Amino acid sequence: MRTRTWKLLAEACGGYSQVPDRMVGESIAGRVWSGVLTIDGAMTEIAATVESICDRWDDLEPPPDPRAVRAAIVDGFRDGLRDHPSQGEYLAVIDRVQS
């Protein structure tokens, strides 16, 4: 399964391997900022993207660590939400989901 955000970034950057996980998180945050995604939608997109990244690169040795991929995406998401009016609410949801 390829998520919309990751797919669009891959097209823009010249391939999936050219898209840093952190950039995915920043882009998902941008979609929240623009009203395209709700926080629930963002959480779904993050989870689906982690799964997609790990599935795509499962033949690597060692394979991607889902926790590390998620952490990088969430770091980008946090940075992308800087100064968002609902930043505290969104980050509280992220913290609950991660614990």
HULINDA-V727752 format. One record per pair of residues at least 12 apart in sequence whose C-alpha atoms are under 7 Angstrom apart, sorted by the first residue. I is the first residue (numbers start at 0). J is the second residue. If there is no record, write none. Layout:
<<I:J> <I:J>>
This chain:
<<0:51> <1:51> <2:44> <2:47> <2:48> <4:23> <4:26> <4:27> <5:23> <5:48> <20:68> <20:71> <20:72> <21:71> <21:72> <21:74> <21:75> <22:75> <23:72> <24:72> <24:73> <24:74> <24:75> <24:76> <25:75> <25:76> <25:78> <25:79> <27:41> <27:76> <28:76> <28:79> <28:80> <29:79> <38:89> <49:65> <49:68> <49:69> <53:65>>
